[in-house]
Amino acid sequence: MTPIRHVRVLALVAALAAVPTVLCATPVSAVTGPAAADSTYAFAARLDFGDGLRSCSAALVGTDWIAASAHCFTDDASGQVTAGKPEWKTTATIGRTDLTGSAGQVRDVVEVVPRQDRDLVLARLASPVTGITPVAFAKTAPVAGEELTVAGYGRTKDEWAPLKLHTATLTVDSATGTTVAMHGKTAADAVCAGDAGGPIVRQKDGRTELVALGSQSYQGGCFGTDPAQTSTDAVSPRTDNIAGGNTLTAGTVLNAGDSLTSNAARLTLQADGNLVVVSNAGATVWSTKTAGHPGATARFDTGGDLAVVDADGTTVLWESRTTAAGGKAVLQDRGNFVIYNAKGEAQWGAGTSPRHDYTGDGRSDLADWYDYSDGSDEIHAFPATSTGGFANPVHGWKVAPNNYTASNMKRFTGDFNGDGIADVATFYGYATGKVSLITWLGKGDGTFAAPAPSWTTETGWTFSRMTVNSGDFNGDGRDDVAVWYDYADGSDKLWTFLAKPDGGFGSPFSSFLRTSGWTATNMKFVTGDYNGDGRDDLAALYGYATGEVKFFTFPTTPDGGFGEPVTGWNSLTGWEFSRASVYSGDFNGDGRDDLAVWYDYADGHQTVIGFTPGGTDGKIGSRSELWTVAPDNYYRPHMQLVTGDYNGDGRDDLATFYGYDDGSVKTITWTAKADGTLNAPAHSWGAVPGSWTFDRVHMIERYNSPS
């Protein structure tokens, strides 16, 4: 049996006559008030540390995040916690008000983000919590005489280890800039050992707000407290004056330790003055590069400009240079940090969203559609590892024979419901002429939900005339679909299908139109944010009959449509269009997507050639070689290439599913260096001859071209 150990850490509140204690305990217990109803305070969580080491309480403040007491995560009397992985294995049980039941959800805590100025950490969960609404941070300070409610799993007046969440009513005495002092409304209302981190809330306008967290108390009336101690006074860290949620509004100031959180990333102003976006992989994928300036603040002003300002309050160290009066800055659930104007139109983006992350770990993964010889079909996900290689495939979804025909599908990937987990979709062309748009939502573990059709048309669209590309074209945090339609009369038109919150798609609208002069089979399309405005654009390599090749960028408009094409790099001679395969990703990590062309030379040698966009129009230029290999090492028809950030370092890499002549298959990755060039190829997962058929594998990308 694990011995019980109580944690007693001296509080730093000199204003009180005696010293209260921090409310961590083993095992956890609850406040002295009544048990909470089953459906009440579902956002409350119990934390268990190590093998019976201690327990605390916490509050769900985002689908992936809880707010808790820093003292629970350390034995250091000062309460200082090291950011990163918790010191001990930590498990959170959320929404289980009765611990003898099975309601709620259980998640491991995988990352801790501490504040330096108060007893508070944000802790990231291993996977999102579904079906439970997080509690919102309060926006107004607690005032003397106000009554608040605390919920926790700590001791009661007569139970050492109660099995239900309990509540108590506290009355506010006073507040400092970081703490609030309170006392129990009655002698029966107290905060006890085990309530550290428990949510202290108010009801306002019909909604619950998180005002503070349980931290320190005299524990008068709690089980095991000296009967002579009758004080119910408590001191708690305020949560109303810290950045919370995922949005900065006009006038918001971030101080050291303030964070925005989302399903896929967090934005934090570090103590050294650097404003960073950190992915679920634990990597800093974007920063203002302002380290070395302790005391700096980040400010989103009323004009819509985000700036990091030095401790002197005037020196601007970095700014977004955006004009977006009445706007906001949002850390999307998919991980991209975007500034919007008052109309909700994206103006600037950090480019920090990992593409096709099917497991929610901050790294891109691979997925394929496998067309079995018996007519059945399956989606596999290949989870990426920290090195950029791939683990054994996950059986993501499978269907019996005679439901789908692979050749009738135009598959693509993206985060269509904006939850930070990648999905798969397809246009399906039926023999009747009907065309349907179908989505398989990712579950976050490499598996997929049942297919859900959305848009369908019985007539009017010819499946073979559609070229499909996905990207977040209106900047709302959900990937959309663009279709280049090649009409029989020689005209061409771009159609946009905007994604809906459920991952389906609305009816299309058209933007770019030409009556002649463009041929879809002469184009190789890719998508990415080439001008840094927070919206994905469309780009294409065009091959002319004269032998000339040329890049075009089609910048998006705020509604998700496309503007006039911008002409970029071209070559009059020396390129064969058919030997060039085009891919898109942010290979140098500067926040803008680049282009990479895998060129299969006639003598058998292979080269990856990079192109970098520039300016506000996303013009493609700046040609450079990223990697090359001598003849007879790779055979291009045996490769299915997909770009993504496979090692989670904030730079996109190149990977391929390779089929060998002997029937074996293997995954190969070229990770990107800081300058955008590629490292030597690294082999990972593979299968022996006879287990996989290369021609039945269809790797899924964001874009596909007819050639």
FENURVEN-V121022 format. One record per residue. N is the residue number from 1. RES is the residue in three letters. OMEGA is omega in whole degrees, -180 to 180 (* if undefined). Layout:
BEGIN
N,RES,OMEGA
N,RES,OMEGA
END
This chain:
BEGIN
1,MET,180
2,THR,179
3,PRO,179
4,ILE,177
5,ARG,177
6,HIS,178
7,VAL,179
8,ARG,-179
9,VAL,-178
10,LEU,177
11,ALA,-176
12,LEU,-177
13,VAL,-174
14,ALA,-176
15,ALA,-178
16,LEU,-175
17,ALA,176
18,ALA,-174
19,VAL,176
20,PRO,-179
21,THR,176
22,VAL,-164
23,LEU,173
24,CYS,180
25,ALA,174
26,THR,-10
27,PRO,-178
28,VAL,176
29,SER,-176
30,ALA,178
31,VAL,-170
32,THR,-177
33,GLY,-176
34,PRO,176
35,ALA,180
36,ALA,177
37,ALA,-174
38,ASP,-176
39,SER,-177
40,THR,176
41,TYR,179
42,ALA,179
43,PHE,178
44,ALA,-177
45,ALA,171
46,ARG,177
47,LEU,175
48,ASP,-174
49,PHE,176
50,GLY,179
51,ASP,-179
52,GLY,-177
53,LEU,179
54,ARG,176
55,SER,180
56,CYS,176
57,SER,-178
58,ALA,180
59,ALA,175
60,LEU,-178
61,VAL,176
62,GLY,-177
63,THR,179
64,ASP,-168
65,TRP,172
66,ILE,171
67,ALA,-174
68,ALA,176
69,SER,179
70,ALA,-178
71,HIS,180
72,CYS,-173
73,PHE,-177
74,THR,171
75,ASP,179
76,ASP,-177
77,ALA,-180
78,SER,-178
79,GLY,179
80,GLN,-177
81,VAL,176
82,THR,179
83,ALA,178
84,GLY,-178
85,LYS,179
86,PRO,-179
87,GLU,179
88,TRP,173
89,LYS,-175
90,THR,-179
91,THR,178
92,ALA,173
93,THR,-173
94,ILE,173
95,GLY,179
96,ARG,-177
97,THR,174
98,ASP,-173
99,LEU,177
100,THR,-178
101,GLY,-178
102,SER,180
103,ALA,178
104,GLY,-176
105,GLN,-178
106,VAL,180
107,ARG,171
108,ASP,172
109,VAL,-173
110,VAL,-179
111,GLU,178
112,VAL,178
113,VAL,-174
114,PRO,167
115,ARG,-179
116,GLN,-171
117,ASP,-180
118,ARG,-176
119,ASP,-173
120,LEU,170
121,VAL,163
122,LEU,-177
123,ALA,-178
124,ARG,179
125,LEU,-176
126,ALA,178
127,SER,-175
128,PRO,172
129,VAL,-178
130,THR,174
131,GLY,178
132,ILE,-178
133,THR,177
134,PRO,176
135,VAL,-178
136,ALA,173
137,PHE,175
138,ALA,-180
139,LYS,178
140,THR,-174
141,ALA,172
142,PRO,-178
143,VAL,-178
144,ALA,-180
145,GLY,179
146,GLU,177
147,GLU,179
148,LEU,179
149,THR,175
150,VAL,177
151,ALA,-179
152,GLY,179
153,TYR,-178
154,GLY,-178
155,ARG,170
156,THR,-179
157,LYS,-177
158,ASP,178
159,GLU,176
160,TRP,-177
161,ALA,180
162,PRO,-177
163,LEU,179
164,LYS,173
165,LEU,179
166,HIS,180
167,THR,174
168,ALA,179
169,THR,-180
170,LEU,176
171,THR,-177
172,VAL,174
173,ASP,-177
174,SER,179
175,ALA,169
176,THR,180
177,GLY,-176
178,THR,-175
179,THR,174
180,VAL,177
181,ALA,-175
182,MET,170
183,HIS,179
184,GLY,-180
185,LYS,175
186,THR,178
187,ALA,180
188,ALA,-180
189,ASP,180
190,ALA,176
191,VAL,-169
192,CYS,176
193,ALA,-177
194,GLY,180
195,ASP,177
196,ALA,-178
197,GLY,-180
198,GLY,-177
199,PRO,172
200,ILE,-165
201,VAL,170
202,ARG,172
203,GLN,-179
204,LYS,178
205,ASP,176
206,GLY,179
207,ARG,-179
208,THR,180
209,GLU,178
210,LEU,-176
211,VAL,-176
212,ALA,177
213,LEU,174
214,GLY,-178
215,SER,-173
216,GLN,-177
217,SER,173
218,TYR,172
219,GLN,177
220,GLY,-180
221,GLY,179
222,CYS,179
223,PHE,178
224,GLY,178
225,THR,176
226,ASP,-180
227,PRO,179
228,ALA,179
229,GLN,-178
230,THR,-177
231,SER,174
232,THR,180
233,ASP,-179
234,ALA,176
235,VAL,-174
236,SER,175
237,PRO,177
238,ARG,175
239,THR,-177
240,ASP,-176
241,ASN,172
242,ILE,176
243,ALA,180
244,GLY,-178
245,GLY,-176
246,ASN,-171
247,THR,169
248,LEU,176
249,THR,-177
250,ALA,179
251,GLY,-179
252,THR,175
253,VAL,175
254,LEU,173
255,ASN,-178
256,ALA,180
257,GLY,178
258,ASP,-178
259,SER,161
260,LEU,-178
261,THR,174
262,SER,-178
263,ASN,-171
264,ALA,-174
265,ALA,170
266,ARG,174
267,LEU,-176
268,THR,168
269,LEU,-177
270,GLN,-180
271,ALA,-180
272,ASP,178
273,GLY,-180
274,ASN,175
275,LEU,-170
276,VAL,166
277,VAL,-179
278,VAL,-177
279,SER,176
280,ASN,175
281,ALA,180
282,GLY,-178
283,ALA,172
284,THR,-174
285,VAL,175
286,TRP,174
287,SER,176
288,THR,179
289,LYS,-179
290,THR,176
291,ALA,-178
292,GLY,-179
293,HIS,178
294,PRO,-177
295,GLY,178
296,ALA,176
297,THR,173
298,ALA,-174
299,ARG,173
300,PHE,-169
301,ASP,-176
302,THR,177
303,GLY,178
304,GLY,177
305,ASP,176
306,LEU,-177
307,ALA,168
308,VAL,-174
309,VAL,-178
310,ASP,-177
311,ALA,179
312,ASP,176
313,GLY,-177
314,THR,-175
315,THR,179
316,VAL,-179
317,LEU,179
318,TRP,173
319,GLU,-179
320,SER,-179
321,ARG,178
322,THR,174
323,THR,-175
324,ALA,-179
325,ALA,-179
326,GLY,-177
327,GLY,-178
328,LYS,174
329,ALA,-172
330,VAL,169
331,LEU,-174
332,GLN,178
333,ASP,178
334,ARG,173
335,GLY,180
336,ASN,178
337,PHE,-168
338,VAL,174
339,ILE,-179
340,TYR,172
341,ASN,-176
342,ALA,178
343,LYS,-177
344,GLY,-179
345,GLU,-180
346,ALA,-179
347,GLN,-176
348,TRP,178
349,GLY,180
350,ALA,180
351,GLY,-172
352,THR,-179
353,SER,176
354,PRO,-179
355,ARG,-179
356,HIS,173
357,ASP,-175
358,TYR,-177
359,THR,176
360,GLY,-178
361,ASP,179
362,GLY,177
363,ARG,175
364,SER,176
365,ASP,174
366,LEU,172
367,ALA,177
368,ASP,169
369,TRP,-177
370,TYR,-176
371,ASP,-176
372,TYR,-176
373,SER,179
374,ASP,179
375,GLY,175
376,SER,-177
377,ASP,-178
378,GLU,169
379,ILE,173
380,HIS,169
381,ALA,177
382,PHE,-178
383,PRO,178
384,ALA,177
385,THR,-176
386,SER,179
387,THR,-176
388,GLY,173
389,GLY,-175
390,PHE,177
391,ALA,179
392,ASN,-177
393,PRO,176
394,VAL,175
395,HIS,-169
396,GLY,-179
397,TRP,-179
398,LYS,-180
399,VAL,-179
400,ALA,-180
401,PRO,171
402,ASN,174
403,ASN,-178
404,TYR,172
405,THR,-172
406,ALA,-178
407,SER,178
408,ASN,-174
409,MET,167
410,LYS,-172
411,ARG,175
412,PHE,-178
413,THR,179
414,GLY,176
415,ASP,-168
416,PHE,175
417,ASN,172
418,GLY,-177
419,ASP,-179
420,GLY,177
421,ILE,-176
422,ALA,-179
423,ASP,176
424,VAL,178
425,ALA,178
426,THR,160
427,PHE,-180
428,TYR,179
429,GLY,-178
430,TYR,-180
431,ALA,-179
432,THR,-174
433,GLY,177
434,LYS,176
435,VAL,180
436,SER,177
437,LEU,-170
438,ILE,-179
439,THR,168
440,TRP,-179
441,LEU,177
442,GLY,-179
443,LYS,179
444,GLY,178
445,ASP,-178
446,GLY,176
447,THR,-173
448,PHE,177
449,ALA,178
450,ALA,-178
451,PRO,-179
452,ALA,177
453,PRO,174
454,SER,-179
455,TRP,177
456,THR,172
457,THR,-180
458,GLU,-178
459,THR,172
460,GLY,178
461,TRP,176
462,THR,-172
463,PHE,-175
464,SER,-179
465,ARG,-176
466,MET,170
467,THR,-165
468,VAL,178
469,ASN,-179
470,SER,178
471,GLY,179
472,ASP,-170
473,PHE,177
474,ASN,173
475,GLY,-177
476,ASP,179
477,GLY,175
478,ARG,178
479,ASP,-180
480,ASP,179
481,VAL,173
482,ALA,179
483,VAL,170
484,TRP,-176
485,TYR,-177
486,ASP,-175
487,TYR,-178
488,ALA,-179
489,ASP,179
490,GLY,177
491,SER,-179
492,ASP,-178
493,LYS,174
494,LEU,177
495,TRP,177
496,THR,173
497,PHE,-179
498,LEU,179
499,ALA,178
500,LYS,-178
501,PRO,180
502,ASP,180
503,GLY,173
504,GLY,-175
505,PHE,177
506,GLY,179
507,SER,-175
508,PRO,169
509,PHE,-175
510,SER,177
511,SER,-178
512,PHE,-180
513,LEU,171
514,ARG,180
515,THR,179
516,SER,172
517,GLY,180
518,TRP,178
519,THR,-173
520,ALA,-179
521,THR,176
522,ASN,-175
523,MET,173
524,LYS,-169
525,PHE,169
526,VAL,177
527,THR,178
528,GLY,178
529,ASP,-173
530,TYR,179
531,ASN,173
532,GLY,-177
533,ASP,179
534,GLY,177
535,ARG,176
536,ASP,178
537,ASP,176
538,LEU,175
539,ALA,-179
540,ALA,168
541,LEU,-177
542,TYR,178
543,GLY,-178
544,TYR,179
545,ALA,-180
546,THR,-175
547,GLY,177
548,GLU,171
549,VAL,-175
550,LYS,174
551,PHE,171
552,PHE,172
553,THR,175
554,PHE,-178
555,PRO,179
556,THR,173
557,THR,-175
558,PRO,-178
559,ASP,-179
560,GLY,173
561,GLY,-175
562,PHE,179
563,GLY,-179
564,GLU,-178
565,PRO,177
566,VAL,-179
567,THR,179
568,GLY,-177
569,TRP,175
570,ASN,175
571,SER,-178
572,LEU,-179
573,THR,173
574,GLY,178
575,TRP,169
576,GLU,-176
577,PHE,-176
578,SER,-179
579,ARG,-177
580,ALA,174
581,SER,-170
582,VAL,179
583,TYR,-175
584,SER,176
585,GLY,179
586,ASP,-172
587,PHE,180
588,ASN,174
589,GLY,-178
590,ASP,179
591,GLY,175
592,ARG,177
593,ASP,177
594,ASP,174
595,LEU,175
596,ALA,178
597,VAL,171
598,TRP,-176
599,TYR,-177
600,ASP,-176
601,TYR,-177
602,ALA,-179
603,ASP,177
604,GLY,178
605,HIS,-174
606,GLN,178
607,THR,171
608,VAL,-176
609,ILE,-178
610,GLY,176
611,PHE,-176
612,THR,178
613,PRO,179
614,GLY,177
615,GLY,180
616,THR,-179
617,ASP,178
618,GLY,180
619,LYS,-177
620,ILE,179
621,GLY,175
622,SER,180
623,ARG,175
624,SER,178
625,GLU,-178
626,LEU,-178
627,TRP,177
628,THR,-180
629,VAL,-178
630,ALA,180
631,PRO,173
632,ASP,174
633,ASN,-180
634,TYR,177
635,TYR,-170
636,ARG,179
637,PRO,179
638,HIS,-176
639,MET,168
640,GLN,-172
641,LEU,178
642,VAL,177
643,THR,177
644,GLY,178
645,ASP,-170
646,TYR,176
647,ASN,173
648,GLY,-177
649,ASP,180
650,GLY,176
651,ARG,178
652,ASP,-179
653,ASP,177
654,LEU,178
655,ALA,178
656,THR,166
657,PHE,-171
658,TYR,177
659,GLY,-178
660,TYR,-178
661,ASP,-178
662,ASP,179
663,GLY,176
664,SER,179
665,VAL,-178
666,LYS,172
667,THR,-176
668,ILE,-177
669,THR,169
670,TRP,179
671,THR,-176
672,ALA,173
673,LYS,-177
674,ALA,-179
675,ASP,178
676,GLY,174
677,THR,-172
678,LEU,174
679,ASN,176
680,ALA,-177
681,PRO,178
682,ALA,-179
683,HIS,177
684,SER,-176
685,TRP,175
686,GLY,180
687,ALA,-177
688,VAL,179
689,PRO,177
690,GLY,-178
691,SER,176
692,TRP,175
693,THR,-174
694,PHE,-176
695,ASP,178
696,ARG,179
697,VAL,177
698,HIS,179
699,MET,-172
700,ILE,180
701,GLU,178
702,ARG,-174
703,TYR,175
704,ASN,-177
705,SER,-176
706,PRO,-176
707,SER,*
END
